């Protein structure tokens, strides 16, 4: 599992697509839902299955954003201790 912040555009989105090609489970975090949806579709085109790309539309300057991100990561990868 790979978690990306700033996943809706630029280097973050490009990195997501790269890891999708490698078969990684992805957790994508960004403030813009539309950008996350676009990145998810590009990851699917790159070879990821829809159920391995998790979206978190959130702002990590707020504590709740971190809590949600950690929760999704733990749900996504059950090998995390």
C-alpha positions as CSV (number, residue, x, y, z in Angstrom):
1,X,0.0,0.0,0.0
2,X,1.2,3.5,-0.9
3,X,-0.4,6.6,0.5
4,X,-0.1,9.9,-1.4
5,X,-0.9,13.4,-0.3
6,X,-1.4,16.0,-3.0
7,X,-2.7,13.2,-5.2
8,X,-5.1,15.3,-7.3
9,X,-2.5,16.9,-9.7
10,X,1.1,17.3,-10.6
11,X,3.8,15.1,-9.3
12,X,1.4,13.5,-6.8
13,X,-0.9,12.3,-9.5
14,X,1.9,11.1,-11.7
15,X,3.4,9.1,-8.8
16,X,0.0,7.5,-8.2
17,X,-0.2,6.3,-11.8
18,X,3.4,5.0,-11.6
19,X,2.6,2.9,-8.5
20,X,-0.7,1.8,-10.1
21,X,1.3,0.3,-12.9
22,X,3.3,-1.6,-10.3
23,X,0.2,-3.1,-8.8
24,X,0.2,-1.3,-5.5
25,X,-2.9,-0.6,-3.4
26,X,-3.3,3.1,-3.3
27,X,-4.6,5.7,-0.8
28,X,-5.0,9.0,-2.5
29,X,-5.4,12.2,-0.4
30,X,-6.2,15.7,-1.6
31,X,-8.6,18.5,-1.1
32,X,-10.3,18.4,-4.5
33,X,-12.8,15.6,-5.1
34,X,-12.8,16.1,-8.9
35,X,-9.0,15.9,-9.0
36,X,-9.0,12.7,-7.0
37,X,-11.6,11.1,-9.3
38,X,-9.5,12.0,-12.3
39,X,-6.4,10.5,-10.7
40,X,-8.3,7.4,-9.8
41,X,-9.5,6.9,-13.3
42,X,-5.9,7.4,-14.6
43,X,-4.7,4.8,-12.1
44,X,-7.3,2.4,-13.3
45,X,-6.2,3.0,-16.9
46,X,-2.6,2.4,-15.8
47,X,-3.7,-1.1,-14.5
48,X,-5.1,-0.6,-10.9
49,X,-8.4,-2.2,-10.1
50,X,-11.0,0.2,-8.8
51,X,-11.2,-1.6,-5.4
52,X,-7.5,-1.0,-4.8
53,X,-7.7,2.8,-5.2
54,X,-9.0,4.6,-2.1
55,X,-9.9,8.3,-2.1
56,X,-9.8,10.6,0.8
57,X,-11.0,14.1,0.0
58,X,-9.5,15.9,3.0
59,X,-7.3,18.7,4.2
60,X,-4.4,17.5,6.3
61,X,-4.0,20.7,8.1
62,X,-7.0,19.6,10.2
63,X,-6.6,16.8,12.7
64,X,-9.6,15.0,11.5
65,X,-7.9,14.6,8.1
66,X,-5.1,12.7,9.7
67,X,-7.5,10.5,11.6
68,X,-9.4,9.6,8.5
69,X,-6.3,8.9,6.5
70,X,-4.9,6.5,9.2
71,X,-8.2,4.7,9.4
72,X,-8.3,4.2,5.7
73,X,-4.7,3.0,5.6
74,X,-5.4,0.5,8.4
75,X,-8.5,-0.8,6.7
76,X,-6.7,-1.0,3.3
77,X,-3.7,-3.0,4.6
78,X,-4.5,-5.4,7.4
79,X,-0.8,-6.3,7.9
80,X,-0.1,-2.9,9.5
81,X,0.5,-3.4,13.2
